[in-house]
């Protein structure tokens, strides 16, 4: 069962974290808030109607309206009086932000990166499923702040999610995320987002295509932090099968939707049982979970 953890991650490593100057720490903090769009926290983009068989018709109608407007460059927005608290937990899609994951999962990403740096764990960072690239942009900023020579691998179809292959993965039956126009963020747009923060260089490597095609052949030798955000059973399993063996001991595996998408959670447990993985799964914010590889 998942274990709970302080979402602020107050117990950050001290040996290398102390090397950052106050200015560098403030830079990372400000960047984090910009990426999750905390300034517009009370405003959010309407997300699809909750999934479930009883909601099929309502979800279809809402998604159709959202997609029709999205093709015209428009979106439906709402106001949430508790917006800052919502963005802390990664609830609601930010209107102008670069990442959906929220402050707690951003804190977790920083925690994991700083810990592998402090402990000298070798390897790169990868995220599978990047949306507008916000988490990868932040990972690159943390790596640069510590002067580390690590690559940031940015893996996505850059065309949205795949249609469920229910013959091979019946757990994904009924998943309609592939239909959402807002999830189709182009490679060029994500590259432009990196450039906006002056973080695009030769150590940022883009893997364009479906995970089943790109991950088996990706020239990745070692990983220190592996972040899976593919939502579906198939996408999660592809990341685990092809990347977890490259995760170094002491490295971190983060699964973004473990707590909210049953198919994603089942993929994690199926893989863990198949390979006898016993490390405790730790809850970040109810949605994201992670563990450290022994």
Secondary structure, DSSP 4 states (H G I P E B T S, - for coil): -PEE--TT-----STTGGGS-HHHHHHHHHHHHHHTTGGGTTEEEPPPPPPSGGGHHHHHHHHHHHHHHHTTT---EEE-TTHHHHHHTT-SEESS-S-SSHHHHHHHHHHHHHHHHHHT---EEEEE--TTSHHHHHHHHHHHHTT----EEEEE-SS-PPPP-TTT-GGGTT--GGG-GGG---HHHHHHHHHHTT--STTEEEEES-HHHHTTT-----EEEEEE---SHHHHHHHHHHHGGGEEEEEEEEETTTTT-HHHHHHHHHHHHHHT--PPPEESSSS-EEEE--
